[in-house]
Amino acid sequence: MTTNYAVQGRVAVLTLNNPPVNGLGLATRVALTDGLARALADDAVQAIVITGAGKAFSGGADITEFGSPKAFAEPNLLSVILALEASTKPVIAAVHSVCMGGGLELALGCHYRIAAPGCQVALPEVKLGLLPGAGGTQRLPRALGVEPALNMIVSGEPVKSEMLAMLPGQQLFQKIAASSQSLMDEALAYALEVADVRPLPQVRQLPCSHPQGDAYFQFARNMVKGMAKNFPAPLKCIDAVQAATQKKFDDGMAFERETFLNLIWTPEHRALKHLFLAERAASKLPDIPADTVLRDIKSVAVIGAGTMGGGIAINFLNAGVPVKILEAKPEALERGLATIRKNYESQVKKGKLKPDKYEQRMALLSTTLSYDDLKDADLVIEAVFEHMGVKEAVFRELDRVMKPGAILASNTSTLDLNHIAALTGRPQDVVGLHFFSPANIMKLLEVVRGEKTAKDVLATVLALAKKIKKTAVVSGVCDGFIGNRMVDHYIRQAGFLLDEGCTPAQVDKVMEKFGFAMGPFRMSDLAGNDIGWAIRKRRYVEMPQMKYSKTADLLCEQGRFGQKTGAGWYDYVPGKRDAVPSAQVVKMIEDHRAALGITPRKISEDEIVQRLVYALINEGARILEDGIANKSSDIDIVYIYGYGFPVHRGGPINYANEVGLFNVVRAMQRFAQNPLDDAAFWQPAPLLVKLVAESGNL
């Protein structure tokens, strides 16, 4: 049963029991209404308490029913709430741990609410491109007040129950329990207190208004508009809460429902729902059992104290894991330590980190100049220069000193992990952990699975990724793995556009308008143009058939490596990150174009977007064909969290499905006719051709 029924004295207790967060799926809704009917039919029962088993009251909708008819089947959540509201016996919601989305709407339909301290309360629907659809925009402003309710609905962020209970005039919680342990005892006692109170209070009967009226809501719209950008839901939330202040309750409910249903059909909701499910699916691999015994990771070693090594170390220090950093020279070690200290001191200065936490984290950090001092670490991550010879030397040393069972990880972004693993006598213990820069901020972790990587190693690093608050995606071994293999073609197309008539600023402006956090040239300047240069020089030897524009090489030959040198595709003023268009770079591009005998042409915004984004899509399809990515949604997670792909478009694969694969393939065939482009690359991946023929999606 997904809802348990029990009677304690004169009180019926209905306990939601649908792990992990007591999602309000159809079976739970049926069991809950059946339990309510049973309690109402029992003359010995005078009051009803609803609570949740385990670690949640209710997290809301059951994600396994997203997009299925079950989500709207009767009794739907609206019907359940109406049944609670109409109960002739008082219904008390005893909420704890998590009370979110439909779970909070359910509680608002009860006559009374008692909460355990520390309960996370939220209406997070806006994060899925929706608004609350079961009365949240109409009842919460009545129970909590218009302004705090609107803030919660528009942000979707959780607030602790005791904080909400302190708001003046609030009627969300009639009582805060002394503790989670005493919640049920206090709820049962409270149920008997109110058993004979009539009429039964209903949140719908409470007044709802704001003293500034329309002026307040216009102010709220102005504040939200800049932050909402490409998402319609936040502004629609304001409309719905305003309706609560202006309409009769039932009319406000009708307005909320109509708005909710309209939002369901938006591409933004589809994109956010796709990403929500994709993120949860990313770490699930069909051949790794959920009960795989993990290796114990109590300490970590990091090879290299540069920007990447320091950022990697910070992740583990933040999670309370001791870290030892190794460098070849004392001055490099000191520079790395200074950078870590500066990072933490900046957080302290901004009030984001308490001084004692800073001291605790730094106390977990130690350094060494000798590999022998790393022998007791459970996990070692090399973060040295992206050159196979350098990494070979590191892994030979690690194989020599590390204890049996230690996990040996490489932060390589492109190199052959199988070759690296073969340098050791323990290839089963070797895995790729590709952090994205800055490593202590970027959410993505590309986990590279070698041919011989042990299943328990993979399961361990996936669990560890959650501990350090990363979203992990597993990739097979190939040049560039998922992310950089695809971005290489994105950058190649950007280079061809320069040859044909664009400027770096023009391309970046178009891609940022499309929704990217940064265009390709600003991104290259941030990452370091020398990194791409080193990769290209290797590929010129290993993949001579690959066609590149030479403009990026000319840029690097001038020493313009990006922000770190104060000059790249753009000029940079010391101490600032603003990208200033460079007349010198534009002249360099024009001179190169002239030397090739190319007459520049005007290139439309649509062509710029399609060539760059469809390049990602075509290579993504090939990655799926090759089995490098486990599923198409993994590619979208990589691009959202690692490369700044616009969230409202759901990632390159989701975007391809939205545009229509037929249209994508037709455009590719058109690009293949361009003599200045790479005709071989624009041959659509066989998987795309197959899916177009089947009218399928990636």
Wavefront OBJ file of the C-alpha trace (Angstrom):
o trace
v 0.000 0.000 0.000
v 1.241 3.508 -0.811
v -0.807 4.956 2.077
v -1.032 3.142 5.404
v -4.171 3.369 7.559
v -4.144 3.077 11.344
v -6.318 4.259 14.230
v -4.764 5.561 17.432
v -7.477 6.173 20.006
v -9.983 8.518 18.380
v -7.627 9.626 15.586
v -7.156 7.968 12.195
v -3.587 8.275 10.874
v -3.002 8.176 7.128
v 0.703 7.716 6.360
v 1.935 8.314 2.823
v 4.326 5.482 2.020
v 5.678 5.815 -1.509
v 9.502 6.013 -1.253
v 11.761 7.834 -1.668
v 9.800 11.104 -1.191
v 6.188 9.910 -0.983
v 5.368 11.111 -4.483
v 1.679 11.687 -5.078
v 1.230 9.181 -7.891
v -2.121 7.714 -8.854
v -1.853 4.724 -6.492
v -1.047 7.040 -3.579
v -3.917 9.382 -4.435
v -6.362 6.474 -4.606
v -5.123 5.017 -1.305
v -5.285 8.416 0.386
v -8.880 9.097 -0.651
v -9.864 5.539 0.284
v -8.297 6.052 3.713
v -10.146 9.347 4.121
v -13.464 7.706 3.244
v -12.749 4.897 5.721
v -12.018 7.391 8.511
v -15.165 9.393 7.781
v -17.257 6.210 7.889
v -15.900 5.181 11.313
v -17.965 6.786 14.094
v -15.178 6.118 16.580
v -12.814 8.381 14.616
v -13.112 12.057 15.508
v -10.089 13.512 13.674
v -7.628 12.558 10.968
v -3.862 13.087 10.779
v -1.972 12.826 7.500
v 1.804 12.372 7.574
v 4.581 10.790 5.521
v 6.756 7.752 6.158
v 10.539 7.889 5.974
v 12.413 11.060 5.141
v 9.603 13.174 3.701
v 6.046 14.294 4.209
v 5.734 14.509 0.425
v 7.962 15.809 -2.339
v 4.956 16.323 -4.628
v 4.314 14.756 -8.012
v 5.608 11.264 -8.767
v 8.300 11.824 -11.409
v 7.755 8.343 -12.834
v 4.321 9.553 -14.013
v 5.589 12.726 -15.726
v 3.934 13.074 -19.115
v 1.726 10.007 -18.676
v -2.097 9.887 -18.406
v -1.705 8.736 -14.789
v -0.589 12.244 -13.778
v -4.096 13.576 -14.540
v -6.190 10.457 -13.829
v -8.889 10.688 -11.162
v -8.619 11.196 -8.371
v -6.167 13.874 -9.501
v -4.482 16.027 -6.873
v -7.148 18.722 -7.152
v -9.842 16.142 -6.360
v -7.874 14.784 -3.398
v -7.452 18.278 -1.956
v -11.143 19.068 -2.413
v -12.006 15.832 -0.584
v -9.763 16.820 2.342
v -11.201 20.317 2.430
v -14.766 18.957 2.424
v -14.089 16.442 5.211
v -16.639 16.650 8.023
v -13.932 15.691 10.499
v -10.838 17.845 11.048
v -7.803 16.866 8.985
v -4.368 17.769 10.349
v -1.238 17.611 8.191
v 1.818 16.585 10.241
v 4.653 17.677 7.949
v 8.340 16.950 8.349
v 11.625 16.798 6.451
v 10.342 17.658 2.960
v 7.025 19.296 2.128
v 7.216 20.473 -1.464
v 5.128 21.018 -4.572
v 1.970 18.955 -4.509
v 2.894 17.887 -0.972
v 2.565 21.488 0.233
v -0.630 21.948 -1.798
v -1.985 18.806 -0.119
v -1.150 20.215 3.314
v -2.821 23.527 2.411
v -6.017 21.582 1.697
v -6.056 20.239 5.261
v -7.804 22.164 8.034
v -4.705 22.436 10.228
v -0.954 22.015 9.836
v 1.715 21.176 12.377
v 5.352 21.049 11.276
v 8.560 19.557 12.578
v 11.420 22.058 12.841
v 13.799 22.004 9.887
v 11.143 20.894 7.415
v 12.026 22.146 3.916
v 8.927 23.836 2.506
v 8.705 24.845 -1.160
v 6.677 25.168 -4.328
v 9.454 24.374 -6.840
v 7.290 23.980 -9.968
v 8.826 27.086 -11.551
v 12.077 25.132 -11.886
v 10.249 22.851 -14.311
v 8.856 25.778 -16.274
v 5.449 25.505 -14.572
v 3.480 27.080 -11.764
v 1.774 25.183 -8.934
v -1.275 23.542 -10.488
v -3.273 22.320 -7.488
v -4.076 25.576 -5.718
v -0.608 26.622 -4.573
v -0.827 30.098 -6.108
v -4.261 30.624 -4.538
v -3.895 29.077 -1.086
v -0.298 29.918 -0.110
v -0.803 33.715 -0.396
v -3.864 33.377 1.835
v -2.040 31.266 4.409
v 1.329 33.029 4.388
v 0.755 36.517 3.024
v 1.122 37.716 -0.551
v 4.765 38.826 -0.557
v 6.424 35.825 1.144
v 4.206 33.447 -0.861
v 5.077 35.135 -4.155
v 8.789 35.022 -3.318
v 8.543 31.280 -2.658
v 6.499 30.573 -5.785
v 8.674 32.630 -8.153
v 12.000 31.363 -6.797
v 10.985 27.754 -6.109
v 13.510 27.733 -3.266
v 12.815 25.891 0.013
v 12.344 27.716 3.316
v 12.507 26.079 6.743
v 9.231 25.595 8.556
v 10.259 27.492 11.685
v 11.216 30.534 9.595
v 7.788 30.581 7.960
v 6.073 30.159 11.341
v 7.729 33.403 12.503
v 6.068 35.524 9.804
v 3.473 37.901 11.284
v -0.115 36.894 10.620
v 0.809 33.599 8.960
v -1.727 30.779 9.094
v 0.334 28.171 7.282
v 1.363 26.385 10.482
v -0.764 26.376 13.589
v 2.087 24.812 15.526
v 5.789 23.921 15.266
v 6.574 20.663 17.068
v 9.402 20.514 19.579
v 11.258 18.011 17.389
v 10.828 15.553 14.545
v 10.652 12.753 17.108
v 7.748 14.353 18.961
v 5.840 15.428 15.831
v 3.341 12.567 15.776
v 2.622 12.680 19.514
v 2.014 16.419 19.272
v -0.094 16.013 16.121
v -2.291 13.387 17.796
v -2.759 15.586 20.860
v -3.560 18.603 18.680
v -6.061 16.533 16.675
v -7.999 15.797 19.877
v -7.861 19.500 20.833
v -9.587 20.559 17.621
v -11.814 17.503 17.203
v -14.965 19.367 18.211
v -14.138 22.789 16.740
v -16.687 23.922 14.162
v -16.822 25.338 11.574
v -13.713 23.663 10.224
v -11.234 26.289 8.971
v -10.370 26.312 5.272
v -7.474 28.227 3.745
v -9.747 29.151 0.819
v -11.859 31.250 3.197
v -8.942 33.446 4.296
v -8.692 36.983 2.872
v -6.042 37.741 0.236
v -4.885 41.235 -0.677
v -1.853 43.504 -0.892
v -1.948 47.129 0.338
v -0.219 48.415 -2.820
v -2.381 46.318 -5.131
v -1.470 46.473 -8.819
v 1.570 48.680 -8.150
v 3.184 45.891 -6.111
v 2.632 43.298 -8.816
v 4.051 45.600 -11.486
v 7.116 46.100 -9.292
v 7.401 42.312 -8.940
v 7.187 41.888 -12.723
v 9.943 44.438 -13.271
v 12.165 42.615 -10.784
v 11.491 39.162 -12.239
v 11.653 40.099 -15.934
v 15.425 40.497 -15.956
v 15.999 37.205 -14.141
v 13.342 35.188 -15.989
v 14.818 35.992 -19.434
v 13.859 33.023 -21.593
v 11.366 31.443 -19.201
v 7.649 32.350 -19.204
v 6.742 30.618 -15.921
v 8.016 33.195 -13.355
v 5.889 35.998 -14.831
v 2.895 33.661 -15.075
v 3.355 32.901 -11.353
v 2.944 36.620 -10.648
v -0.215 36.710 -12.771
v -1.679 33.798 -10.811
v -0.895 35.262 -7.373
v -2.342 38.600 -8.499
v -5.480 36.695 -9.533
v -5.691 35.363 -5.965
v -5.963 38.971 -4.726
v -8.537 40.028 -7.323
v -10.791 37.067 -8.021
v -13.091 34.835 -6.043
v -11.303 31.680 -4.940
v -12.886 29.353 -7.519
v -12.246 31.840 -10.316
v -8.627 32.154 -9.208
v -8.315 28.360 -9.227
v -9.670 28.250 -12.791
v -7.140 30.910 -13.842
v -4.294 28.949 -12.204
v -5.355 25.722 -13.908
v -5.633 27.311 -17.345
v -2.203 28.924 -16.958
v -0.683 25.654 -15.716
v -2.040 23.716 -18.708
v -0.782 26.358 -21.141
v 2.717 26.167 -19.635
v 2.780 22.379 -20.014
v 2.800 22.861 -23.804
v 5.763 25.253 -23.864
v 9.171 24.114 -25.165
v 10.729 25.627 -22.037
v 8.796 23.232 -19.785
v 9.673 20.301 -22.021
v 13.343 21.291 -21.853
v 13.372 21.651 -18.058
v 11.445 18.404 -17.533
v 13.877 16.648 -19.866
v 16.866 17.946 -17.890
v 15.245 17.112 -14.540
v 14.839 13.478 -15.577
v 18.176 13.385 -17.432
v 20.144 14.505 -14.392
v 18.617 11.767 -12.265
v 19.269 9.148 -14.933
v 22.876 10.185 -15.665
v 24.526 8.168 -12.901
v 22.434 5.034 -13.505
v 24.247 2.452 -15.601
v 22.537 -0.786 -16.664
v 25.510 -3.012 -15.788
v 26.332 -1.464 -12.383
v 24.083 -2.979 -9.675
v 22.656 -0.512 -7.171
v 24.067 -2.638 -4.316
v 27.672 -2.576 -5.614
v 30.041 -2.401 -2.634
v 31.912 0.904 -2.781
v 35.549 1.505 -1.979
v 36.171 3.640 1.081
v 37.493 7.103 0.178
v 38.803 8.758 3.333
v 41.620 10.787 1.788
v 42.503 12.196 -1.632
v 45.756 13.173 -3.292
v 46.000 15.680 -6.156
v 48.963 15.867 -8.532
v 49.478 19.475 -9.590
v 48.744 22.699 -7.721
v 47.809 24.779 -10.755
v 44.410 26.279 -11.479
v 42.812 22.897 -12.134
v 44.531 21.001 -9.322
v 43.682 23.686 -6.782
v 40.058 23.778 -7.899
v 39.784 19.982 -7.663
v 41.253 20.072 -4.147
v 38.710 22.685 -3.022
v 35.817 20.358 -3.963
v 37.040 17.703 -1.550
v 38.012 20.147 1.203
v 34.472 21.589 1.042
v 33.112 18.067 1.531
v 35.346 17.461 4.572
v 37.748 15.086 2.805
v 41.486 15.495 3.609
v 43.583 16.399 0.544
v 47.327 16.211 -0.082
v 48.659 18.173 -3.071
v 51.915 17.244 -4.803
v 54.015 19.580 -6.933
v 57.468 19.274 -8.471
v 58.799 22.614 -7.188
v 58.282 24.476 -3.875
v 57.413 27.767 -5.595
v 54.659 26.094 -7.647
v 53.270 24.554 -4.483
v 53.239 27.913 -2.710
v 51.492 29.600 -5.629
v 48.821 26.899 -5.581
v 48.285 27.207 -1.832
v 48.046 31.000 -2.136
v 45.326 30.624 -4.762
v 43.310 28.258 -2.556
v 43.664 30.625 0.410
v 42.637 33.586 -1.734
v 39.543 31.715 -2.906
v 38.422 30.968 0.633
v 39.333 34.429 1.945
v 37.190 35.975 -0.778
v 34.241 33.848 0.361
v 34.815 34.895 3.975
v 34.967 38.558 2.962
v 31.661 38.239 1.091
v 30.017 36.507 4.061
v 29.571 33.239 2.151
v 31.901 31.294 4.452
v 32.390 31.579 8.203
v 35.988 32.087 9.383
v 35.932 28.891 11.459
v 34.816 26.887 8.389
v 37.696 28.385 6.436
v 40.134 27.266 9.125
v 38.592 23.784 9.227
v 38.970 23.358 5.476
v 42.530 24.614 5.328
v 43.405 22.261 8.194
v 42.412 19.344 5.926
v 44.977 20.414 3.315
v 48.585 19.250 3.268
v 51.348 19.381 0.653
v 54.357 17.413 -0.486
v 57.114 17.346 -3.091
v 57.487 13.561 -2.939
v 55.306 10.858 -4.526
v 56.184 8.557 -1.626
v 54.062 10.733 0.689
v 50.920 9.849 -1.290
v 51.059 6.115 -0.620
v 48.167 6.051 1.866
v 45.630 8.045 -0.191
v 42.471 6.204 -1.242
v 42.075 8.235 -4.435
v 44.676 10.154 -6.416
v 43.789 12.569 -9.222
v 46.439 13.835 -11.626
v 45.857 17.366 -12.924
v 49.045 17.984 -14.888
v 49.570 19.459 -18.362
v 47.502 17.846 -21.150
v 50.373 15.971 -22.779
v 50.633 12.200 -22.949
v 54.358 12.138 -22.123
v 53.791 14.140 -18.929
v 50.885 11.949 -17.857
v 52.823 8.755 -18.623
v 55.557 9.809 -16.199
v 52.980 10.602 -13.497
v 51.138 7.280 -13.766
v 54.322 5.235 -13.671
v 55.138 6.928 -10.365
v 51.615 6.434 -9.032
v 51.704 2.754 -9.919
v 54.944 2.492 -7.963
v 53.819 4.203 -4.750
v 50.039 3.883 -4.356
v 48.635 1.212 -2.054
v 46.655 -1.726 -3.487
v 43.003 -0.808 -4.048
v 43.641 2.915 -4.411
v 41.792 4.544 -7.301
v 44.072 6.217 -9.858
v 42.267 9.003 -11.750
v 43.289 11.227 -14.624
v 41.814 14.665 -15.239
v 42.600 14.343 -18.943
v 40.150 16.125 -21.234
v 41.069 14.385 -24.501
v 43.784 11.727 -24.129
v 43.479 7.926 -24.380
v 42.626 6.648 -20.898
v 43.189 3.033 -21.959
v 46.782 3.860 -22.866
v 47.256 5.587 -19.514
v 45.751 2.604 -17.642
v 48.008 0.174 -19.530
v 51.059 1.963 -18.101
v 50.109 0.550 -14.693
v 49.891 -2.957 -13.348
v 46.344 -2.194 -12.166
v 44.255 -0.938 -15.116
v 41.089 -1.951 -13.257
v 41.783 0.839 -10.738
v 42.211 3.588 -13.363
v 39.368 5.969 -14.271
v 39.028 9.383 -15.864
v 37.700 12.248 -13.745
v 37.461 15.185 -16.124
v 36.641 18.278 -14.071
v 35.622 21.444 -15.894
v 37.282 24.779 -15.224
v 36.920 26.396 -12.748
v 36.799 22.985 -11.099
v 35.431 24.215 -7.767
v 32.484 25.950 -9.490
v 31.497 24.008 -12.601
v 28.893 21.360 -11.808
v 29.843 18.803 -14.461
v 32.159 15.858 -13.905
v 32.854 13.691 -16.951
v 33.667 10.206 -15.657
v 35.660 8.275 -18.252
v 35.269 4.513 -18.150
v 38.263 2.628 -19.503
v 38.060 -0.815 -21.071
v 39.237 -2.384 -17.805
v 37.848 0.058 -15.204
v 36.318 -2.045 -12.423
v 32.603 -1.699 -11.717
v 33.194 -0.889 -8.057
v 35.617 1.888 -9.080
v 32.964 3.393 -11.321
v 30.263 3.089 -8.654
v 32.593 4.644 -6.070
v 33.467 7.725 -8.122
v 29.816 8.254 -9.082
v 28.867 8.240 -5.398
v 31.809 10.517 -4.633
v 30.626 12.957 -7.317
v 27.376 13.399 -5.386
v 29.317 13.977 -2.185
v 31.265 16.834 -3.779
v 28.049 18.155 -5.397
v 28.885 17.355 -8.996
v 26.628 15.989 -11.708
v 28.496 13.025 -13.161
v 28.107 11.713 -16.698
v 29.890 8.536 -17.795
v 31.770 8.522 -21.100
v 33.593 5.819 -22.994
v 37.130 6.331 -24.289
v 37.685 8.334 -27.473
v 39.570 11.494 -28.414
v 37.846 14.245 -26.423
v 35.274 11.935 -24.771
v 31.749 13.393 -25.014
v 32.180 17.101 -24.393
v 35.441 17.989 -26.120
v 34.886 15.617 -29.023
v 31.721 17.567 -29.817
v 33.036 21.037 -29.011
v 35.919 20.531 -31.431
v 33.438 20.600 -34.326
v 31.606 23.577 -32.808
v 34.898 25.494 -32.654
v 35.861 24.337 -36.163
v 32.636 25.796 -37.542
v 33.298 29.055 -35.694
v 36.700 29.198 -37.426
v 35.195 28.582 -40.873
v 32.735 31.435 -40.233
v 35.693 33.781 -39.664
v 37.215 32.669 -42.968
v 33.944 33.333 -44.765
v 33.205 36.817 -43.435
v 32.330 36.951 -39.728
v 34.182 38.593 -36.850
v 34.630 36.912 -33.442
v 32.346 39.492 -31.816
v 29.602 38.869 -34.403
v 29.627 35.095 -33.855
v 29.731 35.440 -30.063
v 26.887 37.969 -30.033
v 24.656 35.657 -32.088
v 25.373 32.584 -29.943
v 24.844 34.520 -26.710
v 21.538 35.810 -28.104
v 20.637 32.166 -28.787
v 21.256 31.599 -25.090
v 24.826 30.376 -24.620
v 26.549 31.727 -21.523
v 29.495 32.622 -23.790
v 30.099 32.532 -27.498
v 32.864 30.251 -28.828
v 35.575 32.908 -28.952
v 34.972 34.320 -25.476
v 34.887 30.723 -24.204
v 38.239 29.973 -25.881
v 39.803 33.084 -24.361
v 38.601 31.999 -20.914
v 39.830 28.403 -21.266
v 43.158 29.417 -22.849
v 43.751 29.373 -26.599
v 47.041 27.547 -26.092
v 45.155 24.460 -24.867
v 43.230 24.167 -28.116
v 46.422 24.877 -30.053
v 48.214 21.948 -28.415
v 45.289 19.644 -29.211
v 45.168 20.801 -32.838
v 48.900 20.247 -33.317
v 48.457 16.676 -32.102
v 45.484 16.154 -34.409
v 47.319 17.565 -37.429
v 49.578 14.507 -37.070
v 47.025 11.924 -35.924
v 44.054 13.098 -38.035
v 45.443 14.798 -41.156
v 42.061 14.463 -42.867
v 40.462 16.850 -40.337
v 39.956 20.317 -41.814
v 40.587 23.415 -39.654
v 40.664 27.166 -40.194
v 44.196 28.438 -39.517
v 43.078 31.668 -37.821
v 43.332 30.197 -34.305
v 46.910 29.053 -34.991
v 47.834 32.541 -36.248
v 46.356 34.002 -33.065
v 48.433 31.699 -30.859
v 51.593 32.390 -32.836
v 51.157 36.004 -31.688
v 51.045 34.814 -28.052
v 47.383 35.792 -27.692
v 46.346 32.925 -25.400
v 43.312 34.643 -23.876
v 42.448 36.286 -20.582
v 45.556 34.956 -18.831
v 47.825 36.878 -21.248
v 45.556 39.936 -21.509
v 44.960 39.257 -25.206
v 43.215 36.573 -27.219
v 40.388 36.873 -29.695
v 39.650 39.997 -27.655
v 41.723 42.536 -25.752
v 41.483 42.618 -21.953
v 42.143 45.468 -19.539
v 44.213 44.337 -16.514
v 41.976 43.442 -13.576
v 38.841 43.153 -15.738
v 37.242 40.287 -17.651
v 35.419 42.466 -20.207
v 36.068 41.254 -23.759
v 37.004 44.267 -25.908
v 36.880 43.660 -29.700
v 40.408 43.789 -31.093
v 41.186 45.715 -34.284
v 44.453 43.778 -34.491
v 42.622 40.428 -34.544
v 40.063 41.630 -37.106
v 42.940 42.760 -39.395
v 44.676 39.406 -38.896
v 41.489 37.599 -39.991
v 41.015 39.896 -42.991
v 44.631 39.426 -44.087
v 44.352 35.656 -43.778
v 41.075 35.683 -45.719
v 42.700 37.736 -48.483
v 45.689 35.396 -48.612
v 43.284 32.508 -49.217
v 41.553 34.476 -51.970
v 38.197 34.413 -50.160
v 35.689 37.199 -50.813
v 33.821 37.811 -47.529
v 30.038 37.446 -47.531
v 27.298 38.512 -45.162
v 26.291 35.549 -42.986
v 22.856 35.480 -41.325
v 22.221 34.857 -37.634
v 20.270 31.706 -38.501
v 23.217 30.261 -40.432
v 25.631 31.025 -37.591
v 23.389 29.294 -35.027
v 22.624 26.311 -37.237
v 26.206 25.623 -38.265
v 27.500 25.722 -34.702
v 24.613 23.923 -32.978
v 23.995 21.365 -35.730
v 27.715 20.525 -35.633
v 27.175 19.523 -31.981
v 24.097 17.506 -32.925
v 25.761 15.583 -35.755
v 28.784 14.631 -33.657
v 26.496 13.821 -30.726
v 24.642 11.328 -32.929
v 27.972 9.732 -33.892
v 28.944 9.507 -30.225
v 25.707 7.621 -29.543
v 26.383 5.299 -32.500
v 29.865 4.597 -31.142
v 28.541 3.812 -27.653
v 30.660 6.571 -26.079
v 27.579 8.039 -24.361
v 25.141 5.697 -22.624
v 22.071 7.699 -23.654
v 21.236 10.873 -25.551
v 20.181 12.734 -22.408
v 23.732 12.350 -21.030
v 24.980 14.504 -23.909
v 22.507 17.231 -22.963
v 23.663 17.173 -19.327
v 27.293 17.522 -20.467
v 26.456 20.546 -22.589
v 24.190 22.280 -20.093
v 26.551 21.930 -17.131
v 29.904 21.937 -18.907
v 29.597 24.235 -21.899
v 26.897 26.798 -21.101
v 24.323 25.512 -23.596
v 21.055 27.416 -22.978
v 19.023 25.668 -20.301
v 15.700 26.719 -21.808
v 16.600 24.733 -24.943
v 17.354 21.562 -22.953
v 20.723 20.685 -24.531
v 21.723 20.020 -28.166
v 19.929 16.678 -28.498
v 16.690 17.957 -26.970
v 16.948 21.002 -29.234
v 17.389 18.744 -32.282
v 14.204 16.899 -31.372
v 12.352 20.202 -30.906
v 13.508 21.551 -34.283
v 12.805 18.210 -35.944
v 15.497 15.820 -37.164
v 14.213 16.126 -40.745
v 14.933 19.864 -40.673
v 18.340 19.337 -39.072
v 19.405 16.809 -41.729
v 18.186 19.035 -44.580
v 20.305 21.909 -43.243
v 23.361 19.631 -42.956
v 22.960 18.591 -46.580
v 22.888 22.274 -47.525
v 26.049 23.049 -45.517
v 27.854 20.171 -47.248
v 27.563 22.137 -50.533
v 29.676 25.011 -49.118
v 33.176 24.661 -50.661
v 34.779 26.500 -47.724
v 33.227 24.149 -45.155
v 33.978 20.484 -44.365
v 31.713 18.477 -46.690
v 32.744 15.139 -45.170
v 31.712 16.234 -41.676
v 28.300 17.405 -42.860
v 27.328 13.954 -44.081
v 24.547 13.242 -41.532
v 25.372 10.542 -39.003
v 23.721 7.247 -40.040
v 21.707 7.318 -36.811
v 20.169 10.649 -37.837
v 19.304 9.320 -41.288
v 17.729 6.216 -39.752
v 15.653 8.222 -37.263
v 14.436 10.635 -39.940
v 13.233 7.659 -41.988
v 11.429 6.308 -38.905
v 10.085 9.744 -37.830
v 11.869 9.155 -34.537
v 13.789 11.245 -32.026
v 17.351 11.028 -30.765
l 1 2 3 4 5 6 7 8 9 10 11 12 13 14 15 16 17 18 19 20 21 22 23 24 25 26 27 28 29 30 31 32 33 34 35 36 37 38 39 40 41 42 43 44 45 46 47 48 49 50 51 52 53 54 55 56 57 58 59 60 61 62 63 64 65 66 67 68 69 70 71 72 73 74 75 76 77 78 79 80 81 82 83 84 85 86 87 88 89 90 91 92 93 94 95 96 97 98 99 100 101 102 103 104 105 106 107 108 109 110 111 112 113 114 115 116 117 118 119 120 121 122 123 124 125 126 127 128 129 130 131 132 133 134 135 136 137 138 139 140 141 142 143 144 145 146 147 148 149 150 151 152 153 154 155 156 157 158 159 160 161 162 163 164 165 166 167 168 169 170 171 172 173 174 175 176 177 178 179 180 181 182 183 184 185 186 187 188 189 190 191 192 193 194 195 196 197 198 199 200 201 202 203 204 205 206 207 208 209 210 211 212 213 214 215 216 217 218 219 220 221 222 223 224 225 226 227 228 229 230 231 232 233 234 235 236 237 238 239 240 241 242 243 244 245 246 247 248 249 250 251 252 253 254 255 256 257 258 259 260 261 262 263 264 265 266 267 268 269 270 271 272 273 274 275 276 277 278 279 280 281 282 283 284 285 286 287 288 289 290 291 292 293 294 295 296 297 298 299 300 301 302 303 304 305 306 307 308 309 310 311 312 313 314 315 316 317 318 319 320 321 322 323 324 325 326 327 328 329 330 331 332 333 334 335 336 337 338 339 340 341 342 343 344 345 346 347 348 349 350 351 352 353 354 355 356 357 358 359 360 361 362 363 364 365 366 367 368 369 370 371 372 373 374 375 376 377 378 379 380 381 382 383 384 385 386 387 388 389 390 391 392 393 394 395 396 397 398 399 400 401 402 403 404 405 406 407 408 409 410 411 412 413 414 415 416 417 418 419 420 421 422 423 424 425 426 427 428 429 430 431 432 433 434 435 436 437 438 439 440 441 442 443 444 445 446 447 448 449 450 451 452 453 454 455 456 457 458 459 460 461 462 463 464 465 466 467 468 469 470 471 472 473 474 475 476 477 478 479 480 481 482 483 484 485 486 487 488 489 490 491 492 493 494 495 496 497 498 499 500 501 502 503 504 505 506 507 508 509 510 511 512 513 514 515 516 517 518 519 520 521 522 523 524 525 526 527 528 529 530 531 532 533 534 535 536 537 538 539 540 541 542 543 544 545 546 547 548 549 550 551 552 553 554 555 556 557 558 559 560 561 562 563 564 565 566 567 568 569 570 571 572 573 574 575 576 577 578 579 580 581 582 583 584 585 586 587 588 589 590 591 592 593 594 595 596 597 598 599 600 601 602 603 604 605 606 607 608 609 610 611 612 613 614 615 616 617 618 619 620 621 622 623 624 625 626 627 628 629 630 631 632 633 634 635 636 637 638 639 640 641 642 643 644 645 646 647 648 649 650 651 652 653 654 655 656 657 658 659 660 661 662 663 664 665 666 667 668 669 670 671 672 673 674 675 676 677 678 679 680 681 682 683 684 685 686 687 688 689 690 691 692 693 694 695 696 697 698
